[in-house]
């Protein structure tokens, strides 16, 4: 199916749609897609922190959820 026919089908469907939950979800999806990739908006400090976390995970320097919560008495 070509893009134009998909667009037309979606427009027709949207014009008849009365479900506010679906409409709100679609609007949120639209807004999210317009923001672009969240990773492009990270500060340098945030990007470095993320890279440290990834390196920790790759090098098995992580705690399980159970061990984490056990260390806090839960």
N, C-alpha and C positions, 0 to 999 in steps of 0.2 A: 504494500500500500504506500503510495506516495505521500509526502509531507502535506501537500495541499489538501488531499482528500481526508487525511487524518485530522487536520485543523478544522475542516468543514464539519466532519462528524462530531468533533468535540464541541464546536460552537453550537451546533444544533442540540446536542445533549444538554449543554449548560443552560441554554435558554429555556429548557423545559424542567430543569432541576429545581426542586423545592426543598430539598434536604439541607437545612442550615449547617448541620455538622459536616457534611461533605463539602459544602461551599466554603466553610471556614477552613477546613483542612487544605483545600485547593489554594485558597488565598495565602495561607501560611507557606505552602510549598512554593508558590510564586515568589513571595517575598524572600524566602531563603535562597532560591536560585538566583535572584537578582543581586544578592550580597556577594556572590562568588565563593571561592574556596576559603574557608575559615583560616587555613594555614597561611594564606597570603597576608593576613591581617595581624599576625603575631608580632610582638616586639622582639627585638634581638635577645633579650633576657628570657622570654618565654620559649623561643626557638631553641636556645641553648639548654634550657631546663628539659624540654621535650627530648632533645638528643641524649642528654644524660640518662633520662628514664629509659629510653630505648636501648642504650648501651647496657644499663643495669639488667634489663630483661634478657638481652642476648647473652650476657655473661652469667646468667642464673643468680643474680644478686637481688632476689625478690622474696617476699613473704607470701604465703597463702593467706587468703582471707581469714581462715580459721586461726592461724598462728597470730595474725595481726590482732584480732579481737581477743584472743586468749591473753595476749600481753597487756591488754587493758582490763582484764578481769571479767570478761564477758563470756 
